[in-house]
Amino acid sequence: MADDNATYKTIVTKRDTRGFTGEAVPAETVRRIVQAGRMAGSSKNSQPCRFVILDDPAQRAAVAECGDFAAWLPEAPLAVAVVLTEAGTRQEFDAGRAAQNMMVAAWAEGVGSCPVSIHHIDCGREKLALPEGWRISIIIGFGYRAKPPKSVPEAARLSWDDYVKSNRWS
Ligand SMILES: Cc1cc2nc3c(=O)[nH]c(=O)nc-3n(C[C@H](O)[C@H](O)[C@H](O)COP(=O)(O)O)c2cc1C
């Protein structure tokens, strides 16, 4: 596939951003971002995720208190919490697929993003008023980037040979 394929370019140039212009993300764009997450596949089509759109700044500020590295989250004009029914590797994988779908779909529309961990599970559950048995898997902050992405996107990754093996580890 050619390197100028638009989908490929969107995927490999997507970098996480924590600094936003503050410009609102239009409702139709929000809808497409969330729809991209909803369409992600899941193990046995179990669909263990739900999404909570955080378009209220007070809610973004409240839930940011539940993460140890979430100080920038209130500055994002939009956030989406990916919440899960049960803890487990399968469900976390499904949540990751949904989260990446949303971030890539957003970037295709010029909207940057970054995941935020919610370390304090009970805090997150309480702030979002989640039912018993549900918890936040990840929150994604979205918005228009304040600064352009790094000019050499590969610079922050391990070398190809460190990352990629063929048939066996060695
Ligand atoms: C599961 C997960 C949790 C993350 N949690 C946080 C977080 O709590 N706060 C934060 O600022 N960044 C968080 N990040 C963003 C990572 O720091 C980021 O993906 C990594 O530094 C690579 O960024 P780059 O694509 O811009 O190189 C998280 C990323 C992942 C995948």
The ligand as an SDF file (V2000), in Angstrom:
LIG
                    3D

 31 33  0  0  0  0  0  0  0  0999 V2000
   -3.4810    2.9280   28.2600 C   0  0  0  0  0  0  0  0  0  0  0  0
   -2.8840    4.3150   28.1850 C   0  0  0  0  0  0  0  0  0  0  0  0
   -2.9730    5.1480   29.2770 C   0  0  0  0  0  0  0  0  0  0  0  0
   -2.4520    6.4480   29.2110 C   0  0  0  0  0  0  0  0  0  0  0  0
   -2.6060    7.2800   30.2800 N   0  0  0  0  0  0  0  0  0  0  0  0
   -2.1740    8.5620   30.1880 C   0  0  0  0  0  0  0  0  0  0  0  0
   -2.4020    9.4630   31.2810 C   0  0  0  0  0  0  0  0  0  0  0  0
   -2.9690    9.1300   32.3250 O   0  0  0  0  0  0  0  0  0  0  0  0
   -2.0060   10.7380   31.1230 N   0  0  0  0  0  0  0  0  0  0  0  0
   -1.3750   11.1730   29.9870 C   0  0  0  0  0  0  0  0  0  0  0  0
   -1.0510   12.3640   29.9180 O   0  0  0  0  0  0  0  0  0  0  0  0
   -1.1030   10.3390   28.9510 N   0  0  0  0  0  0  0  0  0  0  0  0
   -1.5140    9.0320   29.0230 C   0  0  0  0  0  0  0  0  0  0  0  0
   -1.3040    8.1820   27.9720 N   0  0  0  0  0  0  0  0  0  0  0  0
   -0.6230    8.6610   26.7470 C   0  0  0  0  0  0  0  0  0  0  0  0
    0.8000    8.0730   26.5820 C   0  0  0  0  0  0  0  0  0  0  0  0
    1.6720    8.7540   27.4370 O   0  0  0  0  0  0  0  0  0  0  0  0
    1.1810    8.1930   25.1060 C   0  0  0  0  0  0  0  0  0  0  0  0
    0.3720    7.2930   24.3700 O   0  0  0  0  0  0  0  0  0  0  0  0
    2.6410    7.8940   24.8110 C   0  0  0  0  0  0  0  0  0  0  0  0
    3.4810    8.7810   25.5140 O   0  0  0  0  0  0  0  0  0  0  0  0
    2.9430    7.9920   23.3070 C   0  0  0  0  0  0  0  0  0  0  0  0
    2.6110    9.2660   22.8520 O   0  0  0  0  0  0  0  0  0  0  0  0
    2.9250    9.6940   21.3050 P   0  0  0  0  0  0  0  0  0  0  0  0
    2.0260    8.8690   20.4310 O   0  0  0  0  0  0  0  0  0  0  0  0
    2.5840   11.1520   21.2200 O   0  0  0  0  0  0  0  0  0  0  0  0
    4.3540    9.3960   21.0590 O   0  0  0  0  0  0  0  0  0  0  0  0
   -1.8040    6.8890   28.0280 C   0  0  0  0  0  0  0  0  0  0  0  0
   -1.7120    6.0120   26.9240 C   0  0  0  0  0  0  0  0  0  0  0  0
   -2.2510    4.7600   27.0020 C   0  0  0  0  0  0  0  0  0  0  0  0
   -2.1640    3.8610   25.7710 C   0  0  0  0  0  0  0  0  0  0  0  0
  1  2  1  0
  2  3  1  0
  2 30  2  0
  3  4  2  0
  4  5  1  0
  4 28  1  0
  5  6  2  0
  6  7  1  0
  6 13  1  0
  7  8  2  0
  7  9  1  0
  9 10  1  0
 10 11  2  0
 10 12  1  0
 12 13  2  0
 13 14  1  0
 14 15  1  0
 14 28  1  0
 15 16  1  0
 16 17  1  0
 16 18  1  0
 18 19  1  0
 18 20  1  0
 20 21  1  0
 20 22  1  0
 22 23  1  0
 23 24  1  0
 24 25  2  0
 24 26  1  0
 24 27  1  0
 28 29  2  0
 29 30  1  0
 30 31  1  0
M  END
$$$$
